[in-house]
C-alpha cells in the first residue's frame, strides 16, 4: 500500500515537472547571473543587445 502510494506520487511529480517547463523561456548568448533582480538584469541585457531604451 505504501509502495503504491509512493509510486503514484513519483508519477505525479514527473508529470508536473514535465508540464511546468512549458512556461519557461530559454535565452542563449546571455551571461549567467545570480543577481536577485533577474527580471531587471535580463531586460537590461536584452536592451543592450537589441538597442532599445532601457528604463
N, CA, C and O atoms as a printed pandas DataFrame, in Angstrom:
     atom_number atom_name residue_name chain_id  residue_number  x_coord  y_coord  z_coord
0              1         N          UNK        A               1    0.819   -1.188    0.000
1              2        CA          UNK        A               1    0.000    0.000    0.000
2              3         C          UNK        A               1    0.869    1.260    0.000
3              4         O          UNK        A               1    0.648    2.160   -0.811
4              5         N          UNK        A               2    1.838    1.334    0.884
5              6        CA          UNK        A               2    2.714    2.493    0.927
6              7         C          UNK        A               2    3.548    2.579   -0.356
7              8         O          UNK        A               2    3.753    3.664   -0.900
8              9         N          UNK        A               3    4.017    1.449   -0.820
9             10        CA          UNK        A               3    4.811    1.415   -2.048
10            11         C          UNK        A               3    3.982    1.914   -3.245
11            12         O          UNK        A               3    4.506    2.621   -4.106
12            13         N          UNK        A               4    2.711    1.555   -3.299
13            14        CA          UNK        A               4    1.832    2.029   -4.366
14            15         C          UNK        A               4    1.643    3.539   -4.284
15            16         O          UNK        A               4    1.620    4.231   -5.302
16            17         N          UNK        A               5    1.509    4.036   -3.071
17            18        CA          UNK        A               5    1.327    5.472   -2.871
18            19         C          UNK        A               5    2.571    6.242   -3.316
19            20         O          UNK        A               5    2.463    7.286   -3.959
20            21         N          UNK        A               6    3.744    5.726   -2.972
21            22        CA          UNK        A               6    4.996    6.356   -3.378
22            23         C          UNK        A               6    5.109    6.352   -4.901
23            24         O          UNK        A               6    5.506    7.358   -5.490
24            25         N          UNK        A               7    4.774    5.257   -5.535
25            26        CA          UNK        A               7    4.809    5.162   -6.993
26            27         C          UNK        A               7    3.873    6.188   -7.621
27            28         O          UNK        A               7    4.236    6.853   -8.592
28            29         N          UNK        A               8    2.671    6.316   -7.068
29            30        CA          UNK        A               8    1.700    7.293   -7.580
30            31         C          UNK        A               8    2.230    8.724   -7.422
31            32         O          UNK        A               8    2.082    9.541   -8.332
32            33         N          UNK        A               9    2.842    9.028   -6.285
33            34        CA          UNK        A               9    3.388   10.360   -6.046
34            35         C          UNK        A               9    4.563   10.663   -6.975
35            36         O          UNK        A               9    4.693   11.782   -7.471
36            37         N          UNK        A              10    5.417    9.669   -7.208
37            38        CA          UNK        A              10    6.535    9.862   -8.127
38            39         C          UNK        A              10    6.028   10.149   -9.540
39            40         O          UNK        A              10    6.553   11.025  -10.227
40            41         N          UNK        A              11    5.016    9.417   -9.963
41            42        CA          UNK        A              11    4.431    9.645  -11.284
42            43         C          UNK        A              11    3.833   11.051  -11.367
43            44         O          UNK        A              11    4.002   11.748  -12.367
44            45         N          UNK        A              12    3.145   11.449  -10.324
45            46        CA          UNK        A              12    2.533   12.771  -10.281
46            47         C          UNK        A              12    3.591   13.870  -10.355
47            48         O          UNK        A              12    3.400   14.865  -11.055
48            49         N          UNK        A              13    4.695   13.702   -9.646
49            50        CA          UNK        A              13    5.783   14.687   -9.677
50            51         C          UNK        A              13    6.407   14.760  -11.067
51            52         O          UNK        A              13    6.663   15.852  -11.575
52            53         N          UNK        A              14    6.650   13.617  -11.681
53            54        CA          UNK        A              14    7.236   13.595  -13.023
54            55         C          UNK        A              14    6.340   14.321  -14.013
55            56         O          UNK        A              14    6.821   15.080  -14.855
56            57         N          UNK        A              15    5.050   14.089  -13.910
57            58        CA          UNK        A              15    4.089   14.737  -14.806
58            59         C          UNK        A              15    4.072   16.235  -14.577
59            60         O          UNK        A              15    4.043   17.006  -15.536
60            61         N          UNK        A              16    4.088   16.659  -13.326
61            62        CA          UNK        A              16    4.085   18.086  -13.006
62            63         C          UNK        A              16    5.338   18.771  -13.530
63            64         O          UNK        A              16    5.259   19.864  -14.092
64            65         N          UNK        A              17    6.491   18.140  -13.352
65            66        CA          UNK        A              17    7.748   18.719  -13.830
66            67         C          UNK        A              17    7.753   18.840  -15.343
67            68         O          UNK        A              17    8.270   19.815  -15.888
68            69         N          UNK        A              18    7.186   17.866  -16.017
69            70        CA          UNK        A              18    7.161   17.887  -17.473
70            71         C          UNK        A              18    6.360   19.079  -17.981
71            72         O          UNK        A              18    6.786   19.757  -18.916
72            73         N          UNK        A              19    5.220   19.338  -17.381
73            74        CA          UNK        A              19    4.360   20.403  -17.864
74            75         C          UNK        A              19    4.703   21.770  -17.279
75            76         O          UNK        A              19    4.267   22.785  -17.820
76            77         N          UNK        A              20    5.465   21.828  -16.198
77            78        CA          UNK        A              20    5.821   23.123  -15.616
78            79         C          UNK        A              20    6.834   23.861  -16.482
79            80         O          UNK        A              20    6.885   25.091  -16.454
80            81         N          UNK        A              21    7.630   23.141  -17.242
81            82        CA          UNK        A              21    8.625   23.803  -18.091
82            83         C          UNK        A              21    7.993   24.424  -19.329
83            84         O          UNK        A              21    8.681   25.110  -20.086
84            85         N          UNK        A              22    6.730   24.207  -19.550
85            86        CA          UNK        A              22    6.029   24.755  -20.703
86            87         C          UNK        A              22    6.077   26.280  -20.712
87            88         O          UNK        A              22    6.060   26.885  -21.784
88            89         N          UNK        A              23    6.136   26.917  -19.536
89            90        CA          UNK        A              23    6.116   28.371  -19.432
90            91         C          UNK        A              23    7.508   28.992  -19.342
91            92         O          UNK        A              23    7.629   30.198  -19.130
92            93         N          UNK        A              24    8.541   28.202  -19.496
93            94        CA          UNK        A              24    9.910   28.707  -19.402
94            95         C          UNK        A              24   10.384   29.233  -20.746
95            96         O          UNK        A              24    9.941   28.775  -21.799
96            97         N          UNK        A              25   11.285   30.195  -20.697
97            98        CA          UNK        A              25   11.909   30.743  -21.897
98            99         C          UNK        A              25   13.408   30.569  -21.747
99           100         O          UNK        A              25   13.977   30.916  -20.711
100          101         N          UNK        A              26   14.039   30.043  -22.755
101          102        CA          UNK        A              26   15.488   29.876  -22.724
102          103         C          UNK        A              26   16.096   30.927  -23.642
103          104         O          UNK        A              26   15.728   31.028  -24.812
104          105         N          UNK        A              27   17.029   31.710  -23.105
105          106        CA          UNK        A              27   17.691   32.759  -23.870
106          107         C          UNK        A              27   19.168   32.387  -23.969
107          108         O          UNK        A              27   19.858   32.281  -22.955
108          109         N          UNK        A              28   19.639   32.192  -25.178
109          110        CA          UNK        A              28   21.036   31.831  -25.400
110          111         C          UNK        A              28   21.876   33.091  -25.556
111          112         O          UNK        A              28   21.349   34.169  -25.828
112          113         N          UNK        A              29   23.183   32.948  -25.383
113          114        CA          UNK        A              29   24.142   34.036  -25.554
114          115         C          UNK        A              29   24.002   35.139  -24.505
115          116         O          UNK        A              29   24.406   36.275  -24.750
116          117         N          UNK        A              30   23.441   34.822  -23.352
117          118        CA          UNK        A              30   23.372   35.773  -22.243
118          119         C          UNK        A              30   24.170   35.207  -21.086
119          120         O          UNK        A              30   24.030   34.029  -20.756
120          121         N          UNK        A              31   25.003   36.024  -20.466
121          122        CA          UNK        A              31   25.785   35.510  -19.340
122          123         C          UNK        A              31   24.884   35.119  -18.168
123          124         O          UNK        A              31   23.854   35.745  -17.919
124          125         N          UNK        A              32   25.291   34.084  -17.469
125          126        CA          UNK        A              32   24.552   33.630  -16.295
126          127         C          UNK        A              32   24.713   34.650  -15.179
127          128         O          UNK        A              32   25.803   35.183  -14.970
128          129         N          UNK        A              33   23.623   34.922  -14.459
129          130        CA          UNK        A              33   23.682   35.898  -13.379
130          131         C          UNK        A              33   23.018   35.339  -12.130
131          132         O          UNK        A              33   22.000   34.652  -12.211
132          133         N          UNK        A              34   23.598   35.635  -10.985
133          134        CA          UNK        A              34   22.990   35.254   -9.712
134          135         C          UNK        A              34   22.338   36.462   -9.059
135          136         O          UNK        A              34   22.002   36.434   -7.875
136          137         N          UNK        A              35   22.163   37.519   -9.835
137          138        CA          UNK        A              35   21.546   38.751   -9.342
138          139         C          UNK        A              35   20.138   38.457   -8.838
139          140         O          UNK        A              35   19.395   37.700   -9.463
140          141         N          UNK        A              36   19.777   39.054   -7.713
141          142        CA          UNK        A              36   18.454   38.799   -7.137
142          143         C          UNK        A              36   17.337   39.449   -7.953
143          144         O          UNK        A              36   16.179   39.044   -7.853
144          145         N          UNK        A              37   17.679   40.450   -8.758
145          146        CA          UNK        A              37   16.678   41.119   -9.586
146          147         C          UNK        A              37   16.851   40.654  -11.028
147          148         O          UNK        A              37   17.256   41.428  -11.895
148          149         N          UNK        A              38   16.545   39.401  -11.271
149          150        CA          UNK        A              38   16.785   38.774  -12.563
150          151         C          UNK        A              38   16.006   39.444  -13.691
151          152         O          UNK        A              38   16.538   39.595  -14.792
152          153         N          UNK        A              39   14.763   39.849  -13.446
153          154        CA          UNK        A              39   13.953   40.484  -14.491
154          155         C          UNK        A              39   14.617   41.773  -14.958
155          156         O          UNK        A              39   14.692   42.028  -16.160
156          157         N          UNK        A              40   15.094   42.581  -14.031
157          158        CA          UNK        A              40   15.748   43.847  -14.375
158          159         C          UNK        A              40   17.044   43.582  -15.147
159          160         O          UNK        A              40   17.313   44.237  -16.154
160          161         N          UNK        A              41   17.834   42.637  -14.681
161          162        CA          UNK        A              41   19.098   42.299  -15.332
162          163         C          UNK        A              41   18.859   41.789  -16.743
163          164         O          UNK        A              41   19.557   42.188  -17.676
164          165         N          UNK        A              42   17.889   40.922  -16.903
165          166        CA          UNK        A              42   17.573   40.353  -18.216
166          167         C          UNK        A              42   17.086   41.433  -19.166
167          168         O          UNK        A              42   17.501   41.473  -20.324
168          169         N          UNK        A              43   16.214   42.302  -18.693
169          170        CA          UNK        A              43   15.703   43.396  -19.518
170          171         C          UNK        A              43   16.849   44.288  -19.976
171          172         O          UNK        A              43   16.909   44.669  -21.145
172          173         N          UNK        A              44   17.754   44.622  -19.071
173          174        CA          UNK        A              44   18.899   45.460  -19.413
174          175         C          UNK        A              44   19.783   44.811  -20.456
175          176         O          UNK        A              44   20.221   45.473  -21.397
176          177         N          UNK        A              45   20.051   43.532  -20.304
177          178        CA          UNK        A              45   20.915   42.816  -21.247
178          179         C          UNK        A              45   20.241   42.716  -22.618
179          180         O          UNK        A              45   20.901   42.889  -23.643
180          181         N          UNK        A              46   18.950   42.443  -22.644
181          182        CA          UNK        A              46   18.228   42.370  -23.910
182          183         C          UNK        A              46   18.205   43.722  -24.612
183          184         O          UNK        A              46   18.336   43.790  -25.834
184          185         N          UNK        A              47   18.041   44.785  -23.856
185          186        CA          UNK        A              47   18.034   46.120  -24.455
186          187         C          UNK        A              47   19.408   46.488  -25.012
187          188         O          UNK        A              47   19.501   47.123  -26.062
188          189         N          UNK        A              48   20.471   46.093  -24.314
189          190        CA          UNK        A              48   21.816   46.347  -24.833
190          191         C          UNK        A              48   22.004   45.638  -26.174
191          192         O          UNK        A              48   22.561   46.196  -27.118
192          193         N          UNK        A              49   21.535   44.417  -26.231
193          194        CA          UNK        A              49   21.710   43.605  -27.433
194          195         C          UNK        A              49   20.867   44.127  -28.594
195          196         O          UNK        A              49   21.336   44.169  -29.732
196          197         N          UNK        A              50   19.628   44.524  -28.314
197          198        CA          UNK        A              50   18.723   44.910  -29.388
198          199         C          UNK        A              50   18.726   46.404  -29.672
199          200         O          UNK        A              50   18.197   46.831  -30.698
200          201         N          UNK        A              51   19.314   47.217  -28.780
201          202        CA          UNK        A              51   19.379   48.650  -28.998
202          203         C          UNK        A              51   18.168   49.427  -28.522
203          204         O          UNK        A              51   18.018   50.597  -28.874
204          205         N          UNK        A              52   17.308   48.819  -27.738
205          206        CA          UNK        A              52   16.143   49.548  -27.226
206          207         C          UNK        A              52   16.540   50.406  -26.026
207          208         O          UNK        A              52   17.646   50.278  -25.502
208          209         N          UNK        A              53   15.642   51.269  -25.602
209          210        CA          UNK        A              53   15.890   52.145  -24.454
210          211         C          UNK        A              53   15.502   51.404  -23.180
211          212         O          UNK        A              53   14.367   50.950  -23.038
212          213         N          UNK        A              54   16.442   51.287  -22.267
213          214        CA          UNK        A              54   16.214   50.577  -21.007
214          215         C          UNK        A              54   15.886   51.585  -19.909
215          216         O          UNK        A              54   16.660   52.508  -19.654
216          217         N          UNK        A              55   14.751   51.405  -19.270
217          218        CA          UNK        A              55   14.323   52.328  -18.207
218          219         C          UNK        A              55   14.364   51.655  -16.882
219          220         O          UNK        A              55   14.039   52.270  -15.866
